[in-house]
Amino acid sequence: MRRISLLLLCFLFLLPFARAQVLPANEINEPDLRALQERNMDDLKQLGAEILALPTDYPFFLSRKLDLDATKQKWADQRSIQFEHYKDKVVLKITGNYFAAYSAERMNSDQRTRQTFLQIILPILQAAVSHFQKNASVQAYAFEISHHVLGKVGGVAVERPENVVVIIPQAAAVRLTAATNDTARQAALMQGEVFVNAKPTTIWLGGEGPQLAQETLPEDPSTAAQKAPSASAEVVPSVEQDIAKLPSPVHVQTLKPPKPPRDTSPQALSSLQSALKPILDSMVKELDPQAHFVSYASPSFIAFRNGVYLELSISTTLAEVPGTSRYRLAALAFDDHVAHLIRPVLGYLKDDSQFDGVGLSSTLHLAAKPGANASSQAVEFFFPFAALRCYERYDCTGQQLIDAGAVLINGERVGLDLQMAEGGANR
């Protein structure tokens, strides 16, 4: 495989405008899917943040369109996570471009497909199942992923995209991600469908399958895409027959089982508070000059959205006159104060396993004109760890961090678009 130049990687990651990863519900035409998208928007956004945080050998981007080159991907619409109908099923569909370029001389189609499955599709499926395995409305998962292939045509070196479509039913996806042996994983995968440039194939996790023919470049996906299904799968009738076909031995990267529900009882929160008190006390003492922690509200662990979050109460002063839009004030509070605290705070929180994220609860104090009374508002930002670590590494923008979390203004959940809010629109 060929590595893209470091300069191009930096150019791609430092995008000037943030883009969400989830398709807005109002852009979905079918009423039932639009309602499903709206009901599950929080989980979809958190899934998008977790996908961005996944480590990959080469750049991966969620995208509405396949087969984009690296320069066009910069400006492409990345809102690709959505619910869709396929046959009689509702599937969660995720589309993206993986900027790995495989050598056609060294890797055939089966090998390339297996590599993209293990590097991209499998980790995303793991994250998706953890959010939607108990959602009765989600019947399958569908992935449309494009990678690139290097080869020669008429002696001339060329590079073409190759499109992989993987569709796996909900029950099989749960078995795949929870399996404790390699044979069970392969059997679960075979209950789905796999297409490469619209042609059915099989992913053999352990290596060579029964038939692996050598080839040159794949068929041009621009002509094949019309024949490919966009999503989902029927269950294979006989799992035993599939197991009998498996090559032996089978080796595949180990999967983690879905996380158990977090204990949010008062006793668990109190125990966590006591265990981390020395770290929290040190953080408050050392960061207070820039954080402006509220003296009467010490850092504490709270239950939020079925998880445990560390809530930090801070005070923010903004040079904005009363009457300014509350959305603009919240955006300014994030950009001028909250965003600058995230990396310092994360420096004290090394273990992400003990709780789920951080909430920064800011009391906004508005500088008033001479002779006017000052006023204040409360804005709360709750961010899951996956999105925080992505932001910490400079792989996610502030808008992507906000999209993955939750923003409350005076106790009311709101959506916050930083560019629109700071453009001066009063709402």
N, C-alpha and C positions, 0 to 999 in steps of 0.2 A: 504493500500500500504506500501511497505517496503522502507526505505531510505537506499541508498548506503552509505557506510562509508565515513567520511570526508577525510580520507587519500586517498581513491581511487579517490574521486572527484578532489583533488589537483593534483594527478598523471595524471589524464586525461586532466585537463585544462592547465597544464604547459607542453605542448608538445614541444619536442626539435626541431621539424621541422614544418614550416608553410605549410599549404596546402590550395590551392584555393578551392572555392566552386562551380565554374562554369566549366563545361566540355569544354576544348579547342575546337574550331571549327574544327581543323584539325583531331580530333578523331571521327568526325561524318562522316559516309560513304555516306549518301544521299546528293547529291549536293544542293538541295533546302534547306534542313535543315541546312547544313553546312553554306550556305550563310546567312540564317536567324540568326544563332548563332553569326556569325561574325558581322552582322549589329547591333545587339542588345547587344553586349558584355558589353558596359558601363552600361546599365540598369541592365543587369544580375548580374554584379559584385556588383553594389550598392544594389540590392535585396539580394544578398548573405550576405553582411555586415549587412543589416537590420535584416535578419533572425538570425544571430549570436547575435545580440544585444537584441533580444526578451527575456524577463524574463520568465523562466520556473520553475516549481516546482522541476523537476529532470533534469539531463543532457540530452540535445538533440544535436545530431550530424547529419549533412548532410553526406550521405554515398552512394557510388555506390552499396553497397550490404546491404541487409536486414539481420536480425537475427544474428548480430554479438554480441559477449559478450563484456563486458566493456574493457577487456584487449586487445582484438584484434582490437577494434575500434581505439585505439591509433595509430596504424600503417595503418589503412584502408584509401583507397582513398576517399576523401570527396568531390570530384568534381561531384556533382550529379544534378546540375541545367542544364537542357538542353531542347531543342525542340525535339519533337518526333511525328511520325505519329501514329494515331490510327483510323482504318477504313478510312474514308474520311476526317478526321480532323487533323489539326496541333495543338498539345497541348504543353503547358509548363509543363514539368514534374519535380517534386521535390521528391527526395527519402531521407529518413533519419531513424535513430534509436533513439527512445525515451526510456531512461533507467528508466522508471517507472515500478514497479512490482505490479500488481493488484492481490488482493486475489480473487480466483475463488469462495470461499465460501461467500464472502461479495458482490461481484459485478458480475453480469452475463455479457454475451458478449455485449448486447446492451448498458449497463451502461459503460463498459470499452471503447467501441467505441465512445460513446458520450463524455466521459472525454478526450480522446486523440484528438478528433475533436476540442473541445473547448479550450484545453490547447495548442495545437500545430498547427493543420491544419488551423483553423479559423484565428489566427493572421498572419500566413504566407500568406494565401489567401488575407487578407486585404492589406498586403504589395505588393503582386504581382499585384493585380488589380490596385493599384495606379500607377504602372509603365506601365502596358500593356493593360489597358481597351480601349485605343484609337488605339491600334495596330491592324490593320485589318488582319494581318497574324496569330494572336493568336486566335484560335477558342474555346479553352477550357483549363482548368487547371487540372492537374492530380497529386495526392499525393499518395505516397507509404510509409507508416509509420509503423514501427514495435515497439510494446511495449511487455512487459513480463507479464506472468500470473503465480501466485503461486497456487499450488493445490496438490492433493494427487492421486497417482495411486497405487492401491494395498496396501494402507496404508503407502506408502513411499512418503515423500514430494519431489516434483519435480518442476522445473521452466522451462517453455517453452515460446518461442516467439509467438506472435499473430500478423498477418499482416493485416493492414487496408488499403484499396484502396478507394479513393474518387475521383470522376471525375465530374466536373461541367462545363457546357458550359459558354462561355464568358458572354452572356447576363444575365444568371441566377446569375453568380458571381457578376456582377455589381449590380444587384438588391439586392442580399444578403447583400453586404457591404454598400449599400446606404439606405437600408430599415429603416423605422422609427417606425415600429411596429413588434411585435413578430410573428404574423400570416404571414405577408409578408416574413419574414426571413425563416420561415419553408417552405412555399410554394416554395420559390426560391431554397432552398436546395433540395427539392423533384424533381426538374427538372434535377438533376444529378443522378449518380449511386454510390452506396456504396457496397463494398465487404469486408467480414471478412474471411480470409483464403479461398478465392475464392468463398464464398457463398454470394449471394445477400442479403442485409439487408437494413433497414431504420434507419436513425438517427433521433430520436425524441428529439428535443431540450428541450422540456418542461418536460421530464421525461418518465414515462412508456408509451410505445406504446400499440397498440391493443394486441400484443402477446409478452410476455417476459418470456420465459421458463427458469427454473433453469438448471444449467449445472455444469460440472466439468471442466476439462482442454480442451482447444480447440484442434481441429485436428492438427496434426503435419504439419506445413507449408511447410516442405521439400517435402511432397507429394502433397500438395494442390497448391503450387505456380505455377505448370505447367498449372493449369486450370484457373488461375486468369488472367483477362485482365490487361495489363500494363497501359492503360490509355483510356479514354475519354468516352463521354456519348451522348445519344440521348435525345432530349427535350421531357418531358412528355406531351402528347397531351392536357390534360385538367387540368389547374391549379385549376379551381373551384372544381373539384373532389378531388384534393389533399387537398385543404383547408378544405373540408368537413370532411376529415379523421382526422384532427388535434385534439389531446387531448387538453382539456381546464382546467385550464389556462395554457399558455405557457410562460416560463421564460427563457431568454437567456442573456448572457452578452452583454452589449451595444457595438455596433460597431461605430467607427468614420467614417464619410463620407470621401471619397478621398479628399486630400488636393487641394484647388484651386490653379491655376497657380500663381507663385510668381510675384509680381510687381517689374520689374527690370528697371523701368524708371529712368532717371537721378534725377527726383524730389524725388522719393521714396528712392533712394540711399543717396541723400543729407540729407533727413529727418532722416534716420537711423543713418547717420554719426553724426549729431548734437545731437541726443538723447543719443548716447553711447560715446560721446567724453570724458566725465569725466572718465569713466571706462577705455577707451583706453589710455588716457594720464597717468593714474596711472599704467597701465600695462607696458607701455614703460619705465617709470621711474624706476620701481622696478625690471623689468626683463632684462633691457639692459645689465648689466654686463655679463649675460650668453647668452643672445639672440644676442647681437651685432646688434641692429636695425640700418638700414641705415638712417642716419640723415636727408637726403633730401627727403625721401619717407615715410611719415607718414602712419600708418595703415589706410586703406580705404576699403570701400565696393565696390565690382565690380560685374557685371553680368557675370556668367560663367555657361554654360550648362543648360540654362533655370532656373537658381537659383541665389541666392545672396550669395556671399562668402566674408568673411573678409580677405583681403590680407595683410600679414605682410612681409615686405621686410627686409631681414637679410643678414649679411655678414659671410661667412664661410671660414676659412683658413685650408687647408689640406696639410699635409706633404707628398705630392706626386709630383714627378718630372713630367715635361711636357712630353706628349707622352702616358701617361696612358689612358686606355679606358675611354671614357666619361661615360659609364655605371658604371664602377667601381667607378669613382669619385662621381657620383650621389648616389650610394649605401653607400659610405663612408660618404657623407654629411648627409644622413638620419641617419645612425647609430651613427655617432660621434656628431652630432649637433641637427638636426631637431627632432629626436625622444625624446631627453631630454627636449625639449621645450613644447611638447604637453600637458602634465599634468599641468605644471604651467600656460600655456595660458588658458586652460579650466577652471582653478580655477577662472578666471575673467569673464568667459562667462557662466552664470548660466541659461539663457533663450534661449533655442534652437529654439523657435518658430519664432523669428524675422528674422532669416536668415538661410541658409542651410548648411554652413560649413566654414572651414578655409583653406586659401591658404598660404603656406609659400614659398615665392620667395627668393631664396638664390643666391647670387653672390659668386661663388667659386673662391677663390684666392689660387693659387698653389704656394707653396714654391719652389723656383727654386734652382738649384745647383749654387755654387759660380761662378760668371762670366756669368750666363745665365739670360735672361729676364723672369720676372714673367709673368704668363698669367692667364686668368680668364674665367669662363664659367657661364652661368645662368641656374639654375635648379629650377623648380617650382613644388611643391607638393600641390595638391588640395584634401582635405579630407571631405566627408560629415559627418554631426554630428553623424549619427547612428554608423558609423565605429569609429569615434573618441571616443564616449562614451564607446564603446565596448573595445577599446584599453585602455582607462583610467581605466577601471575596471579590467584590466589584463585578460579579457576573449578573446581578439584577439591578434594575434601576429603582429609584424611590417609588415610582408609580407601580411597578410590579410588586414591590413589597406591600404597598397599601392594598392592591387588588387581592393579594393572598390573605390578607388579614381582615380586620373589622375596625370601622371608625364609628364612634358614637359622639354626637354633639348634644350636650345637655341631656344625656341619657337616651337619645334617639339614634338608632342605627341609620347611617347615611352612606351614600356613595360619594367618593371624592376623586375628582379629576384635577390633578395639580395644575396642569397648563390652563384648563378652562377656568378654574377658580381664581388663579392668579392673573388671569387676563382682565379681571376687574368686573366680571359679571356679578350683579347683585341678585341673590336668590332668596 
